């Protein structure tokens, strides 16, 4: 298994691939480094594996859209695709 991965997600509501960040092996887990300010809340968190980091990034986008939707009256979904590359 590689020691670092690029985390990209494609949330359905956004409709485009977004680079969320990178994860780098840190002991038994993987430490997240945000690619943009949008994912800063995940910065330095340790995840069990790259997939767990990608899932967290996708949930993060869904949560942000849900908060925005509450103020605009729209409903956001958390579905989307995930790409993890070495």
N, C-alpha and C positions, 0 to 999 in steps of 0.2 A: 504494500500500500504506500502511496506517495505521502510526502510530508506536508504538501500544501495544495490547495484547490481554489479555483475561482468560483464564486457562487453567483449564478445568474438566475433570475426568475422571470416568468412571463405571466403576471396576474391577468386573468380574463378581463376585468374591468379596464385595465390600462391598455391592453392589446399590443404591447411591445415588450421585447426583452429588456430587462433592467439589470445592470451589474450591481449587485448588492454589496459585495466585498470579497474578501479572501479569508480562508481559514488556514492556519498553520499549526502543525502538530505541536502540542505543548503538554508534555508528560503523557498521561493516558488519553487526553482529549484533544480538541482542536480549538484554538483561540481565534475569534472573529475580529477582522479589521475592516471597518466600513469603507466602501468605495466613495460614498457621497454622504452629505449631511443627513439625508433622508433615513439612513440606517445607523446613525450615530448612537441611538439607544441600545444597539446590539454590540457596540464597540467593547472589546476585551472580554466578552462573555466566553465561557468555555462550553463547548458542545461535545457530546459523545462521539459524533462522527460528522462528516460533511453534510450528509442528508439532513441531520437534525438542524444544522445551521441554516440550510436552505428552507426547510419547513418553517423555522422561526422567522426568516426574512419574508416569506410569503404571508404568514400570519400578521406580521408587522404592517405590511401594505394593506391587508384586509382591514385591520383595526383602524388605520389612518383613514381609509375610505369610509368606514362605518361612522367614525366620528364626524367626518365632513358631511356624510349623508344625513346624519341626524339634524344638522343645521340647514340642509337644503331639501330635506324630505325624500331623498333617494335611498335605495337599499343597495349595499355593497355585498359582493360574495367573496369568499376566500379561495375560490378555485383558481387553478392556473397550472402552469407547467414549470418545471425546475430543470436547470442544466448545471451540472457540476463538471468542471474540467480541470485537468492537472496543469 
